[in-house]
């Protein structure tokens, strides 16, 4: 049975969309944190009396800041997942395309060889799908952790604001 290379390319395109979606989510979470931190810093003098007199408010604020920092860490980690995988040189891996096959002529020659051999082309496309799937998995794990800590930070900031309102 003859395989259709379009199935592989469509799968790679779908994976690229998932990568962009995870990075968009991380960017949105980061933006929300920036907005909330900016609002807090702009109004720090309003919170000054309760900061000076209330240990509860200070503890809630530190818990909020801690959760924000962890959430932001996972946002950044989403943009650069660390994977340690061993593959043979692959004409479809961007780093191999640049450094793995010599100059542009040598790379072009190797790419044409791979594309002329269905077995080798499907094998290398499969490896590309595999690595992109691992990248996406790591990105979505980071996004989920970032969302979790974003939620916790939101709870702590609401508690701190409620405490501030009660003491004002």
C-alpha positions as CSV (number, residue, x, y, z in Angstrom):
1,X,0.0,0.0,0.0
2,X,1.4,3.4,-1.0
3,X,1.6,6.1,1.7
4,X,0.6,9.6,1.0
5,X,3.2,12.2,2.1
6,X,0.4,14.8,2.3
7,X,-0.8,13.1,5.5
8,X,2.6,13.7,7.1
9,X,2.7,17.3,6.0
10,X,-0.8,17.9,7.2
11,X,0.1,16.4,10.6
12,X,3.1,18.7,10.8
13,X,1.0,21.7,10.0
14,X,-1.5,20.8,12.7
15,X,1.3,20.4,15.2
16,X,2.7,23.8,14.2
17,X,-0.7,25.3,15.0
18,X,-0.7,23.6,18.4
19,X,2.7,25.1,19.1
20,X,1.5,28.6,18.3
21,X,-1.7,28.0,20.4
22,X,0.4,27.1,23.5
23,X,2.7,30.0,23.1
24,X,-0.3,32.4,22.6
25,X,-1.8,31.1,25.9
26,X,1.5,31.6,27.7
27,X,1.7,35.1,26.2
28,X,-1.8,36.0,27.4
29,X,-1.1,34.7,30.9
30,X,2.1,36.7,31.0
31,X,0.1,39.8,29.9
32,X,-2.5,39.4,32.6
33,X,0.3,39.1,35.2
34,X,1.9,42.3,33.8
35,X,-1.4,44.1,34.0
36,X,-2.1,43.1,37.6
37,X,1.4,43.8,38.8
38,X,1.3,47.2,37.0
39,X,-1.9,48.1,38.7
40,X,-0.5,47.1,42.1
41,X,2.7,49.1,41.6
42,X,0.7,52.2,40.4
43,X,-1.4,52.1,43.6
44,X,1.2,51.0,46.1
45,X,0.9,54.1,48.2
46,X,-2.8,53.3,48.8
47,X,-1.8,49.9,50.2
48,X,1.1,51.4,52.3
49,X,-0.9,51.7,55.6
50,X,-2.1,48.1,55.5
51,X,1.4,46.9,54.5
52,X,2.9,48.6,57.5
53,X,0.3,47.4,60.0
54,X,-0.9,44.0,58.8
55,X,1.1,40.8,58.7
56,X,-1.8,39.0,57.1
57,X,-1.8,41.4,54.1
58,X,2.0,41.0,53.7
59,X,1.8,37.2,53.8
60,X,-1.1,37.2,51.2
61,X,1.0,39.6,49.1
62,X,4.0,37.4,49.3
63,X,2.0,34.3,48.4
64,X,0.5,36.2,45.4
65,X,3.9,37.4,44.2
66,X,5.3,33.8,44.7
67,X,2.5,32.3,42.6
68,X,3.0,35.1,40.0
69,X,6.7,34.4,39.7
70,X,6.2,30.6,39.4
71,X,3.5,31.2,36.7
72,X,5.7,33.5,34.8
73,X,8.6,31.0,35.0
74,X,6.3,28.4,33.3
75,X,5.3,31.0,30.7
76,X,8.9,31.5,29.8
77,X,9.6,27.8,29.9
78,X,6.8,27.3,27.4
79,X,8.7,29.4,24.9
80,X,11.8,27.3,25.3
81,X,11.2,23.7,26.3
82,X,14.2,21.7,27.1
83,X,14.3,18.4,25.3
84,X,17.2,15.9,25.2
85,X,16.5,13.5,22.4
86,X,18.9,11.7,20.2
87,X,18.1,11.4,16.5
88,X,20.2,10.8,13.4
89,X,20.7,13.8,11.2
90,X,17.4,14.8,9.6
91,X,16.8,17.0,6.6
92,X,13.6,18.3,8.2
93,X,15.1,19.4,11.5
94,X,15.9,23.1,11.2
95,X,19.2,22.9,13.1
96,X,20.3,19.9,11.0
97,X,19.3,21.7,7.8
98,X,21.6,24.6,8.7
99,X,24.5,22.7,10.3
100,X,24.2,19.0,9.7
101,X,24.9,18.6,6.0
102,X,27.6,21.1,5.1
103,X,26.8,24.0,2.8
104,X,23.6,24.7,0.9
105,X,24.6,22.6,-2.1
106,X,25.3,19.5,0.1
107,X,22.1,20.0,2.0
108,X,20.1,20.3,-1.2
109,X,21.6,17.1,-2.5
110,X,20.8,15.3,0.7
111,X,17.3,16.7,0.7
112,X,16.7,15.5,-2.8
113,X,18.1,12.0,-1.9
114,X,15.7,11.8,1.0
115,X,12.7,13.0,-1.0
116,X,13.5,10.5,-3.7
117,X,13.4,7.6,-1.3
118,X,9.8,7.2,0.0
119,X,11.0,5.0,2.9
120,X,13.7,7.5,4.0
121,X,11.4,10.5,3.5
122,X,8.6,8.9,5.6
123,X,11.0,7.9,8.3
124,X,12.4,11.4,8.6
125,X,9.0,13.0,8.5
126,X,7.9,10.6,11.2
127,X,10.8,11.7,13.3
128,X,9.9,15.3,12.8
129,X,6.3,14.6,13.9
130,X,7.6,12.7,16.9
131,X,9.9,15.6,18.1
132,X,7.2,18.2,17.5
133,X,4.7,16.1,19.4
134,X,7.2,16.0,22.4
135,X,7.7,19.8,22.1
136,X,4.0,20.4,22.2
137,X,3.5,18.0,25.1
138,X,6.2,20.0,27.1
139,X,4.7,23.3,26.1
140,X,1.2,22.3,27.2
141,X,2.5,21.0,30.5
142,X,4.1,24.4,31.1
143,X,0.9,26.2,30.1
144,X,-1.2,24.1,32.4
145,X,1.2,24.7,35.3
146,X,1.2,28.4,34.5
147,X,-2.6,28.5,34.5
148,X,-2.6,26.7,37.8
149,X,-0.3,29.2,39.5
150,X,-2.2,32.1,37.7
151,X,-5.4,30.8,39.4
152,X,-3.7,30.6,42.8
153,X,-2.2,34.1,42.4
154,X,-5.7,35.4,41.5
155,X,-7.1,33.8,44.6
156,X,-4.4,35.4,46.8
157,X,-4.8,38.8,45.2
158,X,-8.6,38.7,45.7
159,X,-8.0,37.7,49.4
160,X,-5.5,40.5,49.8
161,X,-7.8,43.0,48.2
162,X,-10.7,41.8,50.4
163,X,-8.6,42.1,53.5
164,X,-7.5,45.6,52.4
165,X,-11.1,46.7,51.9
166,X,-12.1,45.3,55.3
167,X,-9.3,47.2,57.0
168,X,-9.8,50.5,55.2
